Amino acid sequence: MTKCQQCIVKQFNALRSLEKDDLIRISGCKTSKFIQKGETLFREGESINGIYCIKDGVCKLTKLSANGKDQIVKLVVRGDLLGQRSLVTDEKSNLTAIAVNEMEVCFIPKNEILHDLSRNASFSLDMLQDMAKELRIADNIIVDMAQKSVKQRLADLLMYLHSTFDVDENGYLSVILSREDYANLVGTATESAIRILSQFKKEDLISTTGKQIKVIDFEGLRRVE
């Protein structure tokens, strides 16, 4: 198990603001585990009682809609923290977290995080800034849903995935999502997402092999209307 003070992913989240002694303390009480693809970290309505630090892998956060369908709200990647909003507001989780691929996560108990929030102003500020960033992203998603076409949203998603995740030796995205996931992320029916992806492929904007996708023409995707 990697010690928190030696873990490289802390530079990507609010844990970077903690002193060495605090990281050593957290390292002594955290629990680390591997999560298999499709496994649930926590469910909507559950009390998390801490935060998860994503050491490796990707998970999707989903919200149960009124019609009983799970809507993907966000993809969470290496270095992200999960559960800080529920911790700060002392509320049950508003979302469900499901592993997209094999993950390694560290769970830090609630009382340890609250200890640092009450004593470390830099850590508290960084945590607030991270949550403010998430709110800004959520605002942008709402605007995009209202003003952009499904084709534009899917093109934006493909460019986002390419800029966020690694690609293999052949240029295909390392993160593999189902067509239903693509549809869910842009707020459309699976059939529509499949049709648009096929159109992108015919226009040589992307190439596919199985579930894998490779972005070929970024400028072409930016010009999608």
C-alpha positions as CSV (number, residue, x, y, z in Angstrom):
1,M,0.0,0.0,0.0
2,T,1.4,3.4,-1.1
3,K,1.8,5.9,1.7
4,C,-0.1,9.2,1.1
5,Q,2.9,11.4,1.4
6,Q,4.6,9.4,-1.4
7,C,1.5,9.0,-3.6
8,I,1.7,11.1,-6.8
9,V,-2.1,11.4,-7.3
10,K,-2.3,13.8,-4.3
11,Q,-1.0,16.6,-6.5
12,F,-4.3,16.4,-8.5
13,N,-6.6,17.2,-5.5
14,A,-6.9,19.1,-2.2
15,L,-4.7,16.6,-0.4
16,R,-1.7,18.5,-1.8
17,S,-2.3,21.2,0.8
18,L,-1.7,18.9,3.8
19,E,1.5,18.8,5.7
20,K,3.7,15.7,5.8
21,D,2.6,14.8,9.3
22,D,-1.1,15.0,8.3
23,L,-0.5,12.8,5.3
24,I,1.3,10.3,7.5
25,R,-1.6,10.3,9.9
26,I,-4.1,9.8,7.1
27,S,-2.0,7.0,5.6
28,G,-2.2,5.2,8.9
29,C,-6.0,5.1,8.9
30,K,-7.0,4.9,5.2
31,T,-8.0,1.6,3.6
32,S,-7.1,0.7,0.0
33,K,-8.9,-1.7,-2.2
34,F,-9.3,-2.7,-5.8
35,I,-12.7,-2.3,-7.5
36,Q,-13.6,-4.5,-10.4
37,K,-15.3,-3.2,-13.6
38,G,-19.0,-2.8,-13.0
39,E,-18.7,-2.9,-9.2
40,T,-20.4,-0.2,-7.2
41,L,-18.4,2.0,-4.8
42,F,-21.5,3.5,-3.2
43,R,-25.1,4.0,-4.0
44,E,-27.4,7.0,-4.1
45,G,-28.9,7.5,-0.6
46,E,-26.1,5.8,1.2
47,S,-24.0,7.5,3.9
48,I,-20.4,7.5,2.7
49,N,-18.7,8.6,6.0
50,G,-15.5,9.6,4.3
51,I,-14.0,10.3,0.9
52,Y,-12.5,8.2,-1.8
53,C,-9.2,9.1,-3.5
54,I,-9.0,7.6,-7.0
55,K,-5.5,6.2,-7.3
56,D,-6.2,4.5,-10.7
57,G,-9.1,3.7,-13.0
58,V,-12.3,5.5,-14.0
59,C,-15.8,5.4,-12.5
60,K,-19.1,7.0,-13.6
61,L,-21.4,8.9,-11.3
62,T,-25.1,8.3,-12.0
63,K,-28.3,9.8,-10.8
64,L,-31.6,7.9,-10.8
65,S,-34.2,9.9,-12.8
66,A,-37.9,10.1,-12.3
67,N,-38.5,7.5,-15.0
68,G,-36.3,5.0,-13.2
69,K,-33.3,5.3,-15.6
70,D,-29.8,6.0,-14.4
71,Q,-28.4,9.2,-15.9
72,I,-24.6,9.6,-16.0
73,V,-23.6,12.9,-14.4
74,K,-19.9,12.7,-14.6
75,L,-16.8,10.5,-15.2
76,V,-14.3,10.5,-12.3
77,V,-10.7,9.8,-13.1
78,R,-7.3,9.2,-11.5
79,G,-6.5,11.8,-8.8
80,D,-10.1,12.9,-8.2
81,L,-11.8,12.8,-4.8
82,L,-15.3,11.3,-4.3
83,G,-17.7,12.1,-1.5
84,Q,-16.4,15.5,-0.3
85,R,-19.7,17.3,-0.9
86,S,-21.7,14.7,1.1
87,L,-19.0,15.0,3.8
88,V,-19.1,18.8,4.0
89,T,-22.9,19.0,4.0
90,D,-23.3,15.9,6.2
91,E,-25.8,14.5,3.8
92,K,-26.3,11.1,2.2
93,S,-24.9,10.5,-1.3
94,N,-26.9,12.1,-4.1
95,L,-25.2,9.9,-6.7
96,T,-24.1,6.3,-7.4
97,A,-20.5,5.5,-8.3
98,I,-19.8,2.6,-10.6
99,A,-16.4,1.4,-11.9
100,V,-16.0,1.7,-15.7
101,N,-12.8,-0.3,-15.5
102,E,-10.6,-1.9,-12.8
103,M,-9.9,0.7,-10.1
104,E,-7.7,1.2,-7.1
105,V,-9.1,3.5,-4.5
106,C,-8.2,4.7,-1.0
107,F,-10.9,5.5,1.5
108,I,-10.2,8.1,4.1
109,P,-12.6,8.2,7.1
110,K,-14.8,11.3,7.7
111,N,-13.3,12.3,11.1
112,E,-9.8,12.5,9.6
113,I,-10.9,14.9,6.8
114,L,-13.0,17.0,9.2
115,H,-10.0,17.3,11.4
116,D,-7.9,18.8,8.6
117,L,-10.8,21.0,7.3
118,S,-11.1,22.6,10.8
119,R,-7.3,23.1,11.2
120,N,-5.8,23.7,7.8
121,A,-7.1,26.8,5.9
122,S,-5.3,25.9,2.7
123,F,-6.8,22.5,2.6
124,S,-10.3,23.9,3.3
125,L,-9.8,26.5,0.5
126,D,-8.6,23.8,-2.0
127,M,-11.6,21.6,-1.1
128,L,-14.0,24.5,-1.7
129,Q,-12.3,25.4,-5.0
130,D,-12.6,21.8,-6.2
131,M,-16.3,21.8,-5.4
132,A,-16.7,25.2,-7.0
133,K,-15.0,23.8,-10.2
134,E,-17.5,21.0,-10.2
135,L,-20.4,23.4,-10.0
136,R,-19.0,25.4,-12.9
137,I,-18.7,22.3,-15.0
138,A,-22.3,21.4,-14.0
139,D,-23.5,24.8,-15.1
140,N,-21.7,24.4,-18.5
141,I,-23.3,21.0,-19.0
142,I,-26.8,22.5,-18.4
143,V,-26.1,25.3,-20.9
144,D,-24.8,22.8,-23.5
145,M,-27.9,20.6,-23.0
146,A,-30.1,23.5,-23.8
147,Q,-28.1,25.2,-26.6
148,K,-26.1,22.5,-28.4
149,S,-27.3,19.8,-30.7
150,V,-26.8,16.1,-29.8
151,K,-24.2,15.9,-32.5
152,Q,-22.2,18.8,-31.0
153,R,-22.4,17.4,-27.5
154,L,-21.2,14.0,-28.7
155,A,-18.3,15.6,-30.6
156,D,-17.4,17.6,-27.5
157,L,-17.5,14.4,-25.4
158,L,-15.1,12.6,-27.8
159,M,-12.6,15.5,-27.7
160,Y,-12.9,15.6,-23.9
161,L,-12.2,11.9,-23.6
162,H,-9.2,12.2,-25.9
163,S,-7.8,15.1,-23.9
164,T,-8.4,13.4,-20.5
165,F,-7.5,9.8,-21.1
166,D,-4.5,8.0,-22.6
167,V,-4.6,6.3,-26.0
168,D,-3.1,3.0,-26.9
169,E,-0.3,2.4,-29.4
170,N,-2.9,2.6,-32.2
171,G,-4.4,5.9,-31.0
172,Y,-7.6,4.4,-29.6
173,L,-9.0,5.7,-26.3
174,S,-7.9,3.8,-23.3
175,V,-11.2,4.2,-21.6
176,I,-13.9,1.9,-23.2
177,L,-17.5,3.0,-22.8
178,S,-20.6,1.3,-24.1
179,R,-22.7,3.0,-26.7
180,E,-25.3,3.4,-23.9
181,D,-22.8,5.3,-21.8
182,Y,-22.1,7.6,-24.7
183,A,-25.8,8.3,-25.1
184,N,-26.2,8.8,-21.4
185,L,-23.4,11.3,-21.1
186,V,-24.9,13.5,-23.8
187,G,-28.5,13.0,-22.9
188,T,-29.9,11.1,-25.9
189,A,-31.2,7.7,-26.8
190,T,-28.7,4.9,-27.4
191,E,-30.0,4.5,-31.0
192,S,-29.3,8.2,-31.7
193,A,-25.7,7.9,-30.3
194,I,-25.0,4.9,-32.4
195,R,-26.3,6.6,-35.5
196,I,-24.3,9.8,-34.9
197,L,-21.1,7.8,-34.2
198,S,-21.6,5.9,-37.4
199,Q,-22.0,9.2,-39.3
200,F,-18.8,10.5,-37.7
201,K,-17.1,7.3,-38.8
202,K,-18.4,7.7,-42.4
203,E,-17.1,11.3,-42.4
204,D,-13.7,10.1,-41.2
205,L,-13.9,12.1,-38.0
206,I,-13.4,8.9,-36.0
207,S,-12.5,5.3,-36.5
208,T,-13.8,2.4,-34.4
209,T,-13.0,-1.2,-33.7
210,G,-15.5,-3.0,-31.4
211,K,-16.2,-0.6,-28.5
212,Q,-12.9,1.3,-29.0
213,I,-12.9,4.7,-30.6
214,K,-10.1,6.8,-32.1
215,V,-10.4,10.5,-32.9
216,I,-9.0,11.3,-36.3
217,D,-10.1,14.8,-37.2
218,F,-10.3,17.2,-34.2
219,E,-11.0,20.2,-36.4
220,G,-13.8,18.4,-38.1
221,L,-15.4,17.5,-34.7
222,R,-15.1,21.2,-33.6
223,R,-17.0,22.2,-36.7
224,V,-19.9,19.8,-36.1
225,E,-23.3,21.5,-36.0
